[in-house]
Amino acid sequence: MRLLAFALITSSLFIPSLALAEEPAPAAPTAPVTPAAPTPSPGQGVQPAPTVALPKLDRSLWLERYSQARQQMLQGKFPEVAPTLESLARQTDDPSQGAVATELGWLARSWTQQGLKLQPPGHAATAPRVGDRKYRTIDELSVLYTSSVFYGLGTGVWLATVTEPESIAGIVLPSLALAGASAGAVALLDRGEGLRYGVPQSIVTGMTLGLQEGLVWSLWNQARVRSDEEWEPSTVATVIWGFSTAGAVAGGLLGTYGGTTPGRASYVGSTGLWGGLLAGLVTRALTEDDTSRDDKSLLAGAIGLNAGAVLGALTATRVSPSIARVRFLDLGGLSGGLLFGGVYFSVRGADSTREGALGATALGIASGLGVAWFATGGMAPDRPEESASKGPASWVSNIHFGVQPSAQGATLALSGALW
């Protein structure tokens, strides 16, 4: 279609030139000639001008009306200018002028039927920043909706732990209601301008990191104190729920005002997760068997979790992985841990030790992450601020017409970008 339109424009360039090379045009026919124009489908564009005899205009008046029509063409008012040009084509005795008006009228009507519009100058050069609503994906929204349901169920469990209802219904029904309310909250957040690109995944990552923080710090506290000094179940539930909620809010704010992508947000979550696991496993495997062994490994895990998340946040923009690459990295870490741990138990058998199993698993996780990192190095990064720099796709942009009638013909100039 684009090549056809370009060919029609090019053909109109040569029609006036042919008139210059031929013999003087014969006298105008007594019956008016009606140019052929495509009939638009119902509801599309404007209706063709009726085939009626129109009075001829003198040259000065014709040129004045043609100049007005040309300005409308330049402004992109294709529906309004199409019938005017078609009428002008039948109101002149000059075949060259009639041919130019006919071709431009056909283009105006054709572009009207296709719904094409001119972009304002400079529009194509404006690059949307990271986080523009139009780049939000259904994939990350589905992850957020799923996570919101689990968050609502967890909130119901926390509420039941604090209030201690007397019946099962007092636990189940509020949890179900809160799960639905959490999904509804996501729908409300996504109304209007909605969530920008990467923000849904940023909320999920923040909530996941918060959940891990609440779990590891709660376990660490329970491991370091005497049994009579341990937190009550309601306190543990409040800490875990509080960290999860704070993480979701912080992730949403950082994603909204800082700009992110699903891959970058998920990458931060993965570096935090694997950093905490590796630190905890290695510490547990290397620490001597004493009463402080568990709390040391849990403290190392908590520190590794935060250090990994900070490292991921500092390198996320530079790496900018796609969400698919992050998932492959997670798969590599999980597969490596299972492989090395399984091989260790298979080789050692009854002689297996907890320290050896944890050390082998940690080595497998590190190896799997390394292999996956280099194996996925060729995957294209996710940088929407670069891929979107050309703006919305259009095959007609910043186009300009120029027509200069002459004594024996006219010259039609066309400039702009067609793609």
N, C-alpha and C positions, 0 to 999 in steps of 0.2 A: 504494500500500500504506500509505504514511504517513497519507494523508487518511482511509483506511478505518479504521485503528486509532484515529485521533483521533475519528472519528464514533462508533465503538463506545464509546469512553470517555465521550463526551458523552451518548450515549443512556442510559448507566447512571446518569447524574446525574439524569435525569428520571423514571426508573422509581419510585423511592421517593416523589417528589413527587406522582405521579399517585395513589398509594395514599392520600395524605392528602386528596385532593379527592374521592375516590369514597366510596360507601357503605361501611359496615364489611364487611370481607372475609367471605365465607361460610366455613362450617366446613371444616376440612381434608378433602380427599378420602380415602376409605378406602384407595385404592391409591396408593402413592408415585408421584410424577411425576419422571421422569428427564430432566434438562436435556440438550439436544443439545450435543454437543461434537465438534469436527472430529477425525477419526482421523489421527494423524500417519503419515508415511511410515515404512517400516521403518528403524530405526536413528536416527530423529529423536525427540527429546524423550522423554516418558514415555507409557506406554500409558494409555488412558482407564480410569476407574474402572469396575468391573463393575456391571452393572445388577441390583442386588439390593436387597431391602427393608432399610432401615436403621432402627434404633430412633430415635424422636424424643428430642431432648435438651431438658431444661428450659432456660428462658431464660438463667439465670446461667451454666450450663455451656456453653451455645452461645456466649454472648458471650465467655467466657474462651478457648475454642478459636478463635473468630474473631479475637480480639486477637492470639493467637499466630501465626495464619496471616498476619495483616496485617503483623506484624513481619518474617516471612520474606519477604513481598512487598517490603517496603522494603529488605531486604538483597539483593534480586535473586535469591533462591533460587526461581526460577520452576519448575524441574522438581519440586522437593520440595513446593511449596505447591499446585500445580495439583490433584492428587487430593484433598488436604485440603479445599480450597474446594468442589470438586464434591460431596464427601460432606456437607459442612455445608449445601449447598443443599437436600439431601434429608432433613436431620435437624431441620428446623424447620417449625412450622405457620404461621409468619408469611410471607405471600407476598412482602413487601418485603425481608425479610432473605434469603429464598431467591433473589430476583432479583439482589440485590447480590452474594451469594456466587457465583451462576452467572456473572455478567458478569466478575468478577475471576478466577474459575477459567478462563474462556475466554481471557482476556487472557494469563494465566500460561502456559497450554498453547500458545497461538499464538506467544508470544515465545520459548518453549522450542524450538518447531519451527523458527523462523527463526534461532536461535542468537544472539539479542540479549542484551546484558548491560548492566548499569548501570555507568557510569563512577564512580570514586571522586570525592568532592567536591574541587574545585580542579584536577582532572586536565586539563580542557579549557583552563584558563588558563595551564598550564605550556608555555612556548614552547621547543622544542628549539633549542639554539644552532647557529650555523653549523658545518657539519661533521658533523652527525648522520648515522650510517650509513644511515638509511632514505632519505636523499636522494641517495645515490650513484647515478650513471647508468651504463648500459651503454656509452654513447658514450665517456666518458672512460676507462673500463676497456679498451675495445678499442684506444684510442690508446696506452694504457700497454703493453698486450701487444705491439702492433706495434713500439713503440719499444724494448721490452726485447729483442725478437729482433734488431733492428739493433745494439743495445748488445752483445749476446752475440757477434754476428759481428765487431764492431769490436774486442772484447776478444780474439777469436781472432787477428785481424790484428796487434794489438799484441804478443801473445804470440809470434807467428811472427817478428815483427821483432826481438824481443829474443833469442829462442832460435836463430833461423836454422836451421830444420829442413832436412834434405837432400832431402826428397821433397815432392811436392804433397800427398800424403795427410797429411803432418805439419802442413800448413796448413789443409786443408779439414776434416778430421775433428774436430780440436779446436774449430774455429770453429762447426761444426754442434752439437757437444755443448754448448758454452757458450751458444749461442742457445737451445737447449732448457732449459738450466739457468736462464737468465735469466727465461724465461717461467714456469718452475716456481717461481722465487722470488716472482714476482708473485702466483701462486696461493696460496702460503703466507702472504704478507702479507695477503691478502684473506680468510683463514679467520677463524672466530670473529667477533669484533666487526668485523674487517675494516677496510678503508680508508674514512675518512669522505669526505663530499661535498667534491669539489675536490682532494683529496689526489692521486689519480692524475694529474690534469692538472698539479698542482704539481710532481710528480716529473719529468714530461716536460719542463716548462718549465725546471726547474733543469738537467736533463741537456742540453737544447738550448743554453741560455746557456753552460754549461760547455764544450760542444763548440766554440761560437763563440769563447769566450775562448782556448781552447787553440790553435785555428787562427790567430787574428789575432796572438797574442803570438809564436807560433812563426814566422810569416811575417815579423813585424816584426824579430825577432832575426836571421833569415837575411838580411834586406834591409840591416841596419845594419852588418854586419861583413863582413870579407873572406871569400872563399870558403874559405880554409883554417881560418877560425875558426867556420864554421857548425856547428850542432849535427849530430850523427850521426842517421841515420834512426831508430835505436832511441830516442834522446833525444826527438826530435820526437814519435814515437808515444807515449812515456810521458807527455809533457806534455799531449798532447791527451786521452789516456785518463784521466789523473789529474784534469784539470779536469772532464771529463764525469762521472766517478764522484762527485767532490766536489759538483758541481752537483746531481746526482740526490739525493744524501743530504741536502744542505741544503734542497732544495725539499720533500722529503718531511717533514722535521722542521718546517719553517716552516708547511707546510700542515696538519700534524697538530696542532701546539700553538698556532698562531696563528689557525687557522680561515680558510678561503678558499672560493672557488667556482671552477668550471672557467673561467668568463669572466674572473674577476680574474687567475687564474694565467696564462691565455693572453694576457691584456692586457699583463702585465709582460714576457712573452717577446717580444711584438710591438713594444712600445716600445723594448726593447733592440735588437732586430734592425734596425728602421728607423732608430733613432738612430745606430747604428754605420755603416750603409750611407750615410746622408746625410752624416755627418761625413767619412767616408773619400772619398766621391765629390767633395764640394765642395772638400775640401782638395787632392785630386789635380788637380782642374780649375783651381784658382787658384794652385797652387805653380809657381814658375819651374822650367824644365827643367834640373835639375842632378842630381848623383849621389845627393842625399839626398831626392829627390822621393818615391820609393816608401816609404821608412821613415817619412817625415812623414805621408803619407796613411794608412799602416797604424797608426801611433801615434794619429792622430786618430780612426780607426775604432774602435780599442780603447777610447779614452776615451769616444767617443760611445756605444759599446755599454754601458758601465757607467753612464754618465750617464742614458741612456734607460731602463735597467732600474730604476735608483733612482727616477727620476721616475715610472715606471709603478707601482712599489711604493707610493709616497707618495700617488698619486691613485687607486689601484685600488679602495679601499673606497668612496670618494666616487662614482666613476663607476659601479662595479659592473656592467659590461656583461655581457650574456649571451654565451655562447660563439659564438652565431650572429653577433652584432654584430662581435665581434673578427675572425671569418672574413671578413665583408664589408669591414672595414677593411684587412685584409691583401690582399684582392682589389683594393681601390681603389688601394693603393700599388703593387702589381705591375702592374696595368693602366695606371696613369698613367705609370710608368717605361717600359713597353714602347711606349706611344703616343707620348710625347714623343721618345723615342730613335728610334723608327721614322720619325716625321715629320722629325726633324732629318736623318737619313741620306737621306731621300727628297728633301728640299729642297736640301741641300748637295751631294749626289752625290760626285763625285771630290774636291771641295774640303773634304770632312769632315775634322775633326781629332779627335784623341783627347780633347783638353780640351773641345771643344764637345760631343761626344757624351756625355761624363761629366756635364757641366753640364746638358745638356738632360734626361738621365735623372734626375738629382737633382731638377730642377725638376718633372718629371713625377711622381716619387714623392711629393713634398711636396703637389702639387696633387691627386693621386689620394687621398691620405690625408685631405686637407681636405674634398674633395667627399664622400667616404664617411662622414666623421665627421658632417657636417650632414645627409646623406641618411638616416642611420640614427639620428638623434637621437630619433625617435619610438618606437624600439624599447624595450620594457619592460626595466628593469634586472633583474638576477638577485639578489634579496635574500631568500633562504629564511628568514632569521631573522624576517622580517615576514610572509611568506606562510604560514609554518607556525605562527603565533602562536595559532591556534585549536586546535592539536593534532589528533589523529586524527579523521577524520570519523565521526560517529555521529548517528543521528536520535533517540536517547533518551539524555539526559544529566541527571544530578543531579535525578532525578525523585522526587517524594514523594507518597504516598497518605495520605489521612485519611478514615476512615469512623467515623461516630458514629451508632449505632442509636438510635432513639427509640421511643416507645410505639406509634406508628402507621406508622412507616417508618424511613428512615435517610438520612443525608446523606453523599455521597461527594465528597471534594475531591481535586483533582489539581493539582499544581504542578510546575514544572520547565521544561525546554527541549525542544521537539520541532522537528526540522527535517529 
